[in-house]
Amino acid sequence: MRHRIAGRQLNRNASHRLALYRNLSRSLITHESIKTTTPKAKSLRPFIEKLVTLAKKAALVDDGTKEGKIKSLHFRRQAIMHLGPMAGTGVYDKSGELVETNDTVLKKLFNVIGPRFKTRPGGYTRILKMHTRRLGDAGEQSIIEFMKEGEAKVQGTTNKEAAPAPSLAVQS
């Protein structure tokens, strides 16, 4: 039994799982929305949110001074460690064309996505479950995407007030 063991194995060993998270996170940063299976999306969420938090911290400390840029560089290096050696790969649009040769996944993370969530305390992604199943193995599919700027997550509705209790009249 797997008591007190966090995370999903996804039928992969540790190095294969890390490579999967890196590839999915690079695709998510590039396209800002990807379609994958629900267990992969749920296990990708903490991985990508830590990267966005690093980018957000870098955006907060980089005030134009030398000390701010050094602190920002530290957060960039931590993100490179998580994203792996292919962190400098190019960014492609939805049709598969290279956007710019000197625009990378890391630059997009730190220049576009990090400042977008500067004031947000967390919850940078959302997972939308699809009603269709994947062909072949009928796996549940989901779309994981970044939240838009200034957008709030929809919370479950709660009852405003309970109905008043009926009064108990004393019968004589």
Secondary structure by P-SEA (a helix, b strand, c coil): cccccccccccccaaaaaaaaaaaaaaaaaccbbbbcaaaaaaaaaaaaaaaaaaaaaaaaccccaaaaaaaaaaaaaaaaaacccccbbbbccccccccccccaaaaaaccccccccccccccbbbbbbcccccccccbbbbbbbbccccccccccccccccccccccccc
